[in-house]
Amino acid sequence: MRVPKEMAAALGCLAAVFTAAAVGFSPAQARQRGQAPAPSPAPPGQVSAGQARGVGRQSQGAAVRLLQTDGTVVTLPLEEYVQGVVTAEMPASFQPAALEAQAVCARTYALQQAQAKKHAADGADVCASPSCCQAYAPSGGDWGDRAPEYEAKLRAAVQATAGQVLRADGALISAVFHASSAGRTAPAQAVWGAAVPYLVSVSTPETAQTVPRLESEAAFSPEEFRETVLAKYPQADLSGPPESWFGAVEKGDWGGVVQVTIGGVTLSGGEVRSLFGLRSARFDVAAGEAGIVFHVTGYGHGVGMSQYGADLMAQDGADYRAILAHYYPGTELGSI
């Protein structure tokens, strides 16, 4: 389904909000319409072997105008651009099916932004800023002796999905993704304020044993905490002991904080995450005279595909079609 108007601005710049830098990947990664004819129909959300061969041919000649970080614009073949995004946005050590799912997300997002003319004033379709569009890296940079192996692996992932994109009701979707969740992903409404039918909360397999730093802590002294809050919210009343600063905490079914009251000011979980630089809005907080400690689970906004979840699904035998169908329910995989 088409993204509601009230979501357009939010989703336009949030397809890679988690970003390579936020995910904690390597320095190199942090730099991170109709269906083709098929001999037999594929189930919804899947592409048959015949379709996969056809879409690869249909993507030939497609190009993306990329606004680089130095302000210049370069035109790249679409699939070369997609490979650069996958290089920047996902570890090359991940399973091939996870890399293939990432390639479809990257391609879908880029073409959606081109349609929306987001960077038309710059003479571009997308930019290389991970805080606005998607990270892009022409090579892994720090892969060392494994560079040839990883480059071939990423190239194969892009070629395996060449020309394939996700749609809902005929429109390219906002293929947002994040690093990791725990148990369930977050619905779009919880993060950006408007529901999107294919960006709902779904199960995801990450655990503290399978994902590095799935759980983290962020600690602040009472003085640091007070200073940070009052700089942004001067109306907050933080005059009493730290344990009195926090009111009711409302959590969603997916485990993330919907809103919390601090010093009489009600903030969303996302606002608290941004204010204190937390890895996600899924947190518990403990406050006392010694300080305030956030116990955080997951990394990123939590909406759409979990990258670590995709890798774990792939380890269990899921292909990229199954991964995408799981994290973007109700969407269809087809050709550009």
Secondary structure by P-SEA (a helix, b strand, c coil): ccccccccccccccccccccccccccccccccccccccccccccccccaaaaaaaaaaaccccccccccccbbbbccaaaaaaaaaaacccccccaaaaaaaaaaaaaaaaaaaaacccccccccccccccccbbbbccccccccaaaaaaaaaaaaaaaaccccccccccccccccccccccbbbccccccccccccccbbbbbccccccccccbbbbbcaaaaaaaaaaccccccccccccccccbbbbcccccccccccccccccaaaaaaaaccccccccccccccbbbbbcccccccccccaaaaaaaaaacccaaaaaaaaccccccccc
